[in-house]
Amino acid sequence: MVIWDGLGPVGVMVFVLAAKGPNVHKLPQQVAWWATMICLATAGLSFPAIWRGQDTAILEGIVNLIAVSSAWDSVIWRREHQAISLRAYYWWWSLFWLSLNVIAWSPNLAVSWLAIEFSTLASGALIVLGNTPQALEAAWKYIVIASVGLALGLMGIIFIYGSLRSQGLGWQTLSYVNLWRHHAHIAGIIRAVATLLVVGGIGTKVGLVPFHTWLPDAHSEAPSPVSGLLSGVLLGLCLITLVRFIQAVPVPSESVLSGPHLLLGFGMASVAMGALALFVQHDIKRLLAYSSIEQMGIMAIGFGLGTPLAETAALWQYAFHAVIKSTLFFTSGHLTERYHSKNLGHITDLARQHPKMAGLWAVGILALAGLPPLGLAYSEWMILWALWQSHALWALGTMSTALVLTFTALLYHLLKGLWGGLESWPQLKANTPGGKTLAETSAEM
């Protein structure tokens, strides 16, 4: 399976290297069809493992599904961005896809760290392709902050490796299996400090508060097909890498520096800040970016709680969020092209001007808001129920409040985009029975 997962990105690189002259314009379709065939092949081969609930197979399936969606969205996106070099775009896009696959299947902490760092460089290069002052600033901010965070994470990994180097296993010293078997040989203080460094360091790539400052700018300025991969896939994979480390090198639960406590704390901060920030956003992609911070907080709470129900719900949350958020980012790219603006105040009257796109946008936003029977509603309720069972009342109260705020904010932005917002409903008077406003019609019912 690892070979098949690597074959997809490597094949894209071959297409890029072979594309010359007029053949360059065939790249989008070639890449999209190649990615589709590889995805179907890997899905067939990994179906038994997915059916058995093997986490790695499920993660690889999600990565490939969103990568294929990104490839097809890139076909349309390219038509609207003729100035960007196709060869450069697909070269870095293939490397980004490869890094995501490595993060998903890696059984080794060091390899995971390298893949996460490589994903920073590849996705940063894709942001730079925008070739605007805002894109350059966002890419620079992203690479610097993420690299500083990952450097701290590397320090934690070095502490762990130094405590176990006498095994003489080389790279295998940092395999998750070996770390679990021998974690008791690591001094408690070393485990605690290393956990703090790794959670804070890799948590920077997750976008957990207060390490999130790069995320809104990067997601806003990245090409929409790339934003879908960044938000829908990369953030969650980095969080799952943290969970693998925390489970392999546990710190006693009574310590405030234990992995679960850190995830719960950062998770509560992220859901609170992310939900509140949604109310004041004016950029359509920044709105989705802050929603990603809130969603990562929800997943962090689930993984931090650590019960079987909570962890299962957090994995479902990741899967649902990957599909929903990538779809919304892809759609937002087409909306910004049609309205020639990313300002939410300019993207209005969708229901009349672009009804099909309005329907897709509405379903996506309502799903993101957690409206039943759409997917996120179930995983979020599972996490809330797990918090109630564990008597984690602070986390329960924080997450419940954040979900209400998120629903309110997203519903407001949705109504404003579809019809112009609540304040403009009287303008729909001509479309209501008897020429009355919606408020007047409702009052008579």
C-alpha positions as CSV (number, residue, x, y, z in Angstrom):
1,M,0.0,0.0,0.0
2,V,2.8,2.4,0.8
3,I,4.2,1.9,-2.8
4,W,0.8,2.6,-4.3
5,D,0.4,5.8,-2.2
6,G,3.8,7.0,-3.3
7,L,3.0,6.1,-6.9
8,G,0.4,8.8,-7.2
9,P,2.6,11.8,-6.3
10,V,5.6,10.3,-8.2
11,G,3.5,9.9,-11.3
12,V,2.5,13.6,-11.1
13,M,6.2,14.5,-11.0
14,V,6.9,12.4,-14.1
15,F,4.1,14.3,-15.9
16,V,5.5,17.6,-14.8
17,L,9.0,16.7,-16.0
18,A,7.7,15.4,-19.3
19,A,5.5,18.4,-20.0
20,K,7.1,20.8,-22.5
21,G,5.9,23.3,-25.0
22,P,2.2,22.9,-25.9
23,N,1.9,19.7,-23.8
24,V,2.1,21.8,-20.6
25,H,-1.5,22.8,-21.0
26,K,-2.5,19.2,-20.8
27,L,-1.1,18.8,-17.3
28,P,-4.3,19.6,-15.3
29,Q,-6.3,16.9,-17.0
30,Q,-3.4,14.4,-17.0
31,V,-2.9,14.9,-13.2
32,A,-6.6,14.7,-12.4
33,W,-7.1,11.4,-14.3
34,W,-3.9,9.9,-12.9
35,A,-4.8,10.8,-9.4
36,T,-8.3,9.3,-9.9
37,M,-6.9,6.0,-11.2
38,I,-4.4,5.8,-8.3
39,C,-7.1,6.6,-5.8
40,L,-9.4,3.9,-7.2
41,A,-6.6,1.3,-7.2
42,T,-5.6,2.1,-3.6
43,A,-9.2,2.1,-2.5
44,G,-9.7,-1.4,-3.9
45,L,-6.5,-2.7,-2.4
46,S,-7.0,-1.2,1.0
47,F,-10.8,-1.9,1.3
48,P,-10.3,-4.9,3.6
49,A,-8.1,-2.9,5.9
50,I,-10.6,0.0,5.9
51,W,-13.5,-2.5,6.6
52,R,-11.6,-3.7,9.6
53,G,-11.2,-0.2,10.9
54,Q,-7.5,0.1,10.5
55,D,-6.7,3.7,11.2
56,T,-3.8,4.1,8.8
57,A,-5.8,2.8,5.9
58,I,-8.6,5.1,6.7
59,L,-6.3,8.1,6.9
60,E,-4.6,7.2,3.6
61,G,-8.1,6.9,2.0
62,I,-9.0,10.4,3.2
63,V,-5.8,11.9,1.9
64,N,-6.2,10.4,-1.5
65,L,-9.9,11.3,-1.8
66,I,-9.2,15.0,-1.0
67,A,-6.1,15.0,-3.2
68,V,-8.2,13.7,-6.2
69,S,-10.9,16.4,-5.4
70,S,-8.1,19.0,-5.3
71,A,-6.7,17.8,-8.6
72,W,-10.1,18.1,-10.4
73,D,-10.7,21.5,-8.7
74,S,-7.3,22.6,-10.0
75,V,-8.5,22.0,-13.5
76,I,-11.2,24.6,-13.2
77,W,-9.0,26.9,-11.0
78,R,-6.3,26.9,-13.6
79,R,-8.6,28.3,-16.2
80,E,-9.1,31.4,-14.0
81,H,-5.4,31.8,-13.2
82,Q,-3.5,31.6,-16.5
83,A,-0.5,33.5,-15.2
84,I,0.6,30.9,-12.8
85,S,3.2,28.4,-14.0
86,L,1.6,25.0,-14.4
87,R,4.8,23.1,-14.0
88,A,5.7,24.9,-10.7
89,Y,2.2,24.5,-9.4
90,Y,1.9,20.7,-10.0
91,W,5.5,20.1,-8.9
92,W,4.9,21.5,-5.5
93,W,1.4,20.1,-5.4
94,S,2.7,16.6,-5.9
95,L,5.4,17.0,-3.2
96,F,2.6,18.3,-0.8
97,W,0.5,15.2,-1.6
98,L,3.5,13.0,-1.0
99,S,4.2,14.6,2.4
100,L,0.6,14.1,3.4
101,N,0.7,10.4,2.5
102,V,3.9,9.9,4.6
103,I,2.4,11.6,7.6
104,A,-0.7,9.4,7.3
105,W,1.2,6.0,7.3
106,S,4.4,6.8,9.1
107,P,5.0,4.5,12.1
108,N,8.0,6.6,13.2
109,L,8.1,9.9,15.1
110,A,11.2,11.1,13.3
111,V,9.8,10.3,9.9
112,S,6.6,12.0,10.8
113,W,8.4,15.2,11.9
114,L,10.4,15.3,8.6
115,A,7.2,14.8,6.6
116,I,5.5,17.6,8.5
117,E,8.4,19.9,7.9
118,F,8.5,19.0,4.3
119,S,4.8,19.8,4.0
120,T,5.5,23.3,5.3
121,L,8.0,23.9,2.5
122,A,5.8,22.4,-0.3
123,S,2.6,24.2,0.8
124,G,4.5,27.4,1.5
125,A,5.8,27.3,-2.1
126,L,2.3,26.9,-3.4
127,I,1.2,30.0,-1.4
128,V,4.0,32.0,-2.9
129,L,2.8,31.2,-6.4
130,G,0.0,33.8,-5.9
131,N,2.8,36.3,-6.5
132,T,1.1,39.1,-4.6
133,P,2.4,41.0,-1.6
134,Q,-0.3,39.4,0.6
135,A,0.6,35.9,-0.6
136,L,4.4,36.5,0.0
137,E,3.7,37.8,3.5
138,A,1.4,34.9,4.3
139,A,3.9,32.3,3.0
140,W,6.8,33.9,4.9
141,K,4.8,34.1,8.1
142,Y,3.6,30.5,7.7
143,I,7.1,29.1,7.0
144,V,8.8,31.0,9.8
145,I,6.2,30.4,12.6
146,A,5.7,26.7,11.6
147,S,9.5,26.1,11.4
148,V,10.1,27.7,14.8
149,G,7.4,25.5,16.3
150,L,8.7,22.4,14.6
151,A,12.2,23.3,15.9
152,L,10.8,23.2,19.4
153,G,9.2,19.9,18.6
154,L,12.5,18.6,17.3
155,M,14.2,19.5,20.7
156,G,11.6,17.3,22.4
157,I,12.3,14.4,20.0
158,I,16.0,14.8,20.6
159,F,15.4,14.6,24.4
160,I,13.5,11.3,23.9
161,Y,16.1,9.9,21.5
162,G,18.9,10.8,23.9
163,S,17.3,8.9,26.7
164,L,17.0,5.7,24.5
165,R,20.1,6.0,22.3
166,S,21.8,3.2,24.3
167,Q,19.5,0.7,22.5
168,G,21.6,1.3,19.3
169,L,18.5,0.9,17.0
170,G,19.1,4.1,15.0
171,W,15.9,5.3,13.4
172,Q,13.9,2.5,14.9
173,T,14.5,4.0,18.3
174,L,11.8,6.5,17.5
175,S,9.2,4.1,16.1
176,Y,6.0,4.4,18.0
177,V,6.1,0.7,19.0
178,N,9.6,1.0,20.4
179,L,8.7,4.2,22.3
180,W,5.8,2.5,23.9
181,R,7.7,-0.6,24.9
182,H,10.6,1.4,26.5
183,H,9.0,4.7,27.6
184,A,9.4,3.6,31.2
185,H,13.2,3.9,30.8
186,I,12.8,7.6,30.1
187,A,12.9,9.8,33.2
188,G,9.6,11.3,34.1
189,I,10.8,14.9,33.9
190,I,12.3,14.2,30.4
191,R,9.0,12.8,29.3
192,A,7.0,15.8,30.6
193,V,9.3,18.4,29.1
194,A,9.5,16.5,25.8
195,T,5.7,16.2,25.7
196,L,5.3,19.9,26.2
197,L,7.8,20.7,23.4
198,V,6.4,18.2,21.0
199,V,2.7,19.2,21.6
200,G,3.6,22.9,21.4
201,G,5.8,22.4,18.4
202,I,3.7,20.2,16.2
203,G,0.6,21.9,17.7
204,T,1.8,25.0,15.7
205,K,1.1,23.1,12.5
206,V,-2.3,22.0,13.9
207,G,-3.3,25.6,14.4
208,L,-4.1,25.2,18.1
209,V,-4.5,28.4,20.0
210,P,-2.1,30.2,20.8
211,F,0.0,28.8,17.9
212,H,-2.6,29.6,15.2
213,T,-1.4,33.1,14.1
214,W,-0.1,31.8,10.7
215,L,-3.2,29.9,9.8
216,P,-5.8,32.5,8.7
217,D,-3.4,34.3,6.4
218,A,-2.0,31.1,4.8
219,H,-5.4,29.6,4.1
220,S,-6.7,32.8,2.8
221,E,-3.9,33.4,0.3
222,A,-3.3,29.8,-0.8
223,P,-4.9,28.6,-4.1
224,S,-8.3,27.2,-3.2
225,P,-7.4,23.6,-4.2
226,V,-4.4,23.9,-1.9
227,S,-6.5,25.5,1.0
228,G,-8.7,22.4,0.8
229,L,-5.7,20.1,1.4
230,L,-4.2,22.4,4.1
231,S,-7.3,22.7,6.2
232,G,-9.1,19.5,5.4
233,V,-6.2,17.1,5.5
234,L,-2.9,18.5,6.9
235,L,-4.1,20.0,10.2
236,G,-5.9,16.9,11.3
237,L,-2.9,14.6,10.3
238,C,-0.6,16.7,12.4
239,L,-3.0,16.4,15.4
240,I,-3.1,12.6,14.9
241,T,0.7,12.6,14.9
242,L,0.6,14.3,18.3
243,V,-1.9,11.7,19.5
244,R,0.4,8.8,18.4
245,F,3.3,10.4,20.3
246,I,1.3,11.0,23.4
247,Q,0.1,7.4,23.5
248,A,3.6,6.1,22.8
249,V,5.3,8.2,25.5
250,P,2.7,8.7,28.2
251,V,3.2,11.1,31.1
252,P,1.4,10.3,34.4
253,S,-2.1,11.7,34.4
254,E,-1.6,13.6,37.6
255,S,1.0,15.8,35.9
256,V,-0.3,19.1,34.3
257,L,2.1,18.4,31.5
258,S,0.5,15.1,30.5
259,G,-0.4,14.9,26.9
260,P,-4.2,14.6,27.4
261,H,-4.2,17.6,29.8
262,L,-2.4,19.7,27.2
263,L,-4.7,18.6,24.4
264,L,-7.8,19.4,26.5
265,G,-6.4,22.8,27.5
266,F,-5.3,23.8,24.0
267,G,-8.5,22.3,22.6
268,M,-10.8,24.4,24.8
269,A,-8.8,27.6,24.0
270,S,-9.1,26.8,20.3
271,V,-12.9,26.1,20.2
272,A,-13.6,29.3,22.2
273,M,-11.4,31.6,20.2
274,G,-12.3,30.0,16.8
275,A,-16.1,30.3,17.5
276,L,-15.9,34.0,18.7
277,A,-13.7,35.0,15.7
278,L,-16.3,33.7,13.2
279,F,-18.5,36.7,14.1
280,V,-16.1,39.4,12.9
281,Q,-14.7,37.9,9.7
282,H,-15.2,39.7,6.4
283,D,-13.0,37.4,4.2
284,I,-14.7,34.2,3.0
285,K,-11.5,32.1,3.2
286,R,-10.5,33.5,6.6
287,L,-14.0,32.6,7.8
288,L,-13.3,29.0,6.9
289,A,-9.8,29.2,8.3
290,Y,-11.1,30.2,11.8
291,S,-13.7,27.5,11.6
292,S,-10.7,25.1,11.1
293,I,-9.2,26.3,14.3
294,E,-12.4,25.6,16.1
295,Q,-12.7,22.2,14.5
296,M,-9.1,21.3,15.5
297,G,-10.0,22.3,19.0
298,I,-13.0,19.9,19.0
299,M,-10.8,17.1,17.8
300,A,-8.1,17.9,20.4
301,I,-10.8,17.7,23.1
302,G,-11.9,14.3,21.9
303,F,-8.4,12.9,21.7
304,G,-7.4,14.6,24.9
305,L,-10.3,13.0,26.8
306,G,-8.9,9.6,25.6
307,T,-11.9,7.4,26.1
308,P,-12.8,4.9,23.3
309,L,-16.0,6.8,22.5
310,A,-14.2,10.2,22.4
311,E,-11.3,8.9,20.3
312,T,-13.7,7.3,17.8
313,A,-15.7,10.4,17.6
314,A,-12.6,12.5,17.0
315,L,-11.6,10.3,14.1
316,W,-15.1,10.6,12.6
317,Q,-14.8,14.4,13.2
318,Y,-11.6,14.4,11.2
319,A,-13.2,12.4,8.3
320,F,-16.3,14.6,8.1
321,H,-14.4,17.8,8.5
322,A,-11.9,16.8,5.7
323,V,-14.7,16.3,3.2
324,I,-16.8,19.3,4.3
325,K,-14.1,21.9,4.7
326,S,-12.3,20.9,1.4
327,T,-15.6,21.2,-0.5
328,L,-16.2,24.6,1.1
329,F,-12.7,25.9,0.2
330,F,-13.1,24.6,-3.4
331,T,-16.5,26.4,-3.6
332,S,-15.1,29.6,-2.1
333,G,-12.5,29.8,-4.8
334,H,-15.2,29.7,-7.5
335,L,-17.3,32.3,-5.6
336,T,-14.4,34.7,-5.3
337,E,-13.8,34.4,-9.0
338,R,-17.4,35.1,-9.9
339,Y,-17.6,38.1,-7.6
340,H,-14.0,39.2,-8.1
341,S,-13.7,39.6,-4.3
342,K,-13.1,37.6,-1.1
343,N,-15.1,40.1,0.9
344,L,-18.2,38.4,2.4
345,G,-20.0,41.8,2.1
346,H,-19.7,41.6,-1.7
347,I,-20.6,37.9,-2.1
348,T,-24.4,38.2,-1.8
349,D,-27.6,37.3,-3.5
350,L,-26.2,33.8,-4.2
351,A,-29.6,32.1,-4.3
352,R,-30.7,34.2,-7.3
353,Q,-27.5,34.7,-9.2
354,H,-25.8,31.2,-8.7
355,P,-28.5,28.8,-7.4
356,K,-26.5,25.6,-7.9
357,M,-23.4,26.9,-6.2
358,A,-25.6,28.5,-3.5
359,G,-27.1,25.1,-2.8
360,L,-23.7,23.5,-2.4
361,W,-22.4,26.3,-0.3
362,A,-25.5,26.2,2.0
363,V,-25.3,22.4,2.5
364,G,-21.6,22.8,3.3
365,I,-22.0,25.6,5.8
366,L,-24.9,23.9,7.5
367,A,-22.9,20.7,7.8
368,L,-20.0,22.7,9.2
369,A,-22.3,24.3,11.7
370,G,-23.3,20.9,13.0
371,L,-26.9,20.7,11.8
372,P,-28.4,17.2,12.0
373,P,-28.6,14.9,10.1
374,L,-25.3,16.1,8.5
375,G,-22.1,14.3,9.6
376,L,-20.4,16.6,12.0
377,A,-23.6,16.7,14.2
378,Y,-23.1,13.0,15.1
379,S,-19.4,13.2,15.9
380,E,-19.8,16.4,17.9
381,W,-22.6,14.9,20.0
382,M,-20.5,11.8,20.6
383,I,-17.7,13.9,22.0
384,L,-20.2,15.9,24.2
385,W,-21.7,12.6,25.5
386,A,-18.2,11.3,26.2
387,L,-17.4,14.5,28.1
388,W,-20.6,14.1,30.1
389,Q,-19.8,10.5,31.0
390,S,-16.3,11.5,32.1
391,H,-17.6,14.4,34.2
392,A,-15.3,16.8,32.3
393,L,-17.7,19.7,32.9
394,W,-15.3,22.6,32.0
395,A,-14.6,21.1,28.6
396,L,-18.3,20.2,28.2
397,G,-19.4,23.7,29.0
398,T,-16.8,25.3,26.8
399,M,-17.5,23.1,23.8
400,S,-21.3,23.4,24.1
401,T,-21.1,27.2,24.2
402,A,-18.7,27.3,21.3
403,L,-21.0,25.0,19.2
404,V,-23.9,27.4,19.8
405,L,-21.8,30.4,18.9
406,T,-20.5,28.7,15.8
407,F,-23.9,27.7,14.6
408,T,-25.1,31.3,15.1
409,A,-22.2,32.9,13.3
410,L,-22.2,30.5,10.3
411,L,-26.0,30.8,9.9
412,Y,-25.7,34.6,9.9
413,H,-23.0,34.5,7.2
414,L,-25.0,32.0,5.2
415,L,-28.2,34.0,5.2
416,K,-26.2,37.2,4.3
417,G,-24.6,35.4,1.4
418,L,-27.8,33.8,0.1
419,W,-30.2,36.7,0.4
420,G,-28.3,39.6,1.8
421,G,-28.7,38.9,5.5
422,L,-31.5,39.5,8.0
423,E,-31.3,43.2,7.7
424,S,-32.2,43.0,4.0
425,W,-35.2,40.6,4.3
426,P,-37.7,43.4,3.8
427,Q,-36.2,43.7,0.3
428,L,-37.7,40.3,-0.5
429,K,-41.2,41.7,0.0
430,A,-42.1,41.2,-3.6
431,N,-41.4,37.5,-3.4
432,T,-43.7,36.8,-0.5
433,P,-47.4,36.2,-0.5
434,G,-49.4,39.4,-0.8
435,G,-46.3,41.5,-1.2
436,K,-45.6,41.4,2.6
437,T,-42.3,41.1,4.2
438,L,-41.2,37.7,5.7
439,A,-41.6,39.2,9.2
440,E,-45.1,40.3,8.5
441,T,-46.0,36.9,6.9
442,S,-44.6,35.1,9.9
443,A,-46.5,37.2,12.4
444,E,-49.8,36.3,10.7
445,M,-49.2,32.6,10.9
